[in-house]
Amino acid sequence: MLSGAIDNLSFAYKIAVLVILNIFLIVCSQISIPLNPVPMTLQTLGIFLIASIAGPKYGTFVVISYILEGIAGLPVFANYKGGIQVLLGPTGGYLLGFIFATFLIGSLLKNQSILPNKNLFIRIFFILLLGNIVIYFFGILQLSLFVGIENSIKLGILPFIIGDLAKISLASLIIEKIKTKWENIG
């Protein structure tokens, strides 16, 4: 699978790929529609692709690096925000969910027995959907501290379902195509 490919790169190439993936996540974070209190971004699309390319170990490293950059005050989070207050605020749970989702998605995609070529798109789709549910779980958990559980579902999940299904579909298609091409090369 794709996510194992980074393991075979030299140290310098690994660093280059990880830096590019980090920048990719920052860019995905800035492509947003400001909603209150949770903006709609391309971050989850970034998470899906990072997990598939870098795998559980390196993908999680990229996401943790991104979060640490934001905590340090760099404007890497959605709408060019940074600082510990973002992680402690209403949207911080989604950021933490990115870590767990990346590890889960990367681990499941790396497992060859889960991804035989038959119905590959559907299998990838459900793996990414599971990762998205993990992000929702952590996001709602923290958001509910600010607006209550009922409002956290209304504000933190419902407006995003259609967009997230579109991002999951797009990422599944991209990952399927790349995996198929990668196997034909190898």
Order of alpha helices (4+ residues) and beta strands (2+ residues): alpha-beta-beta-alpha-alpha-alpha-alpha-alpha-alpha
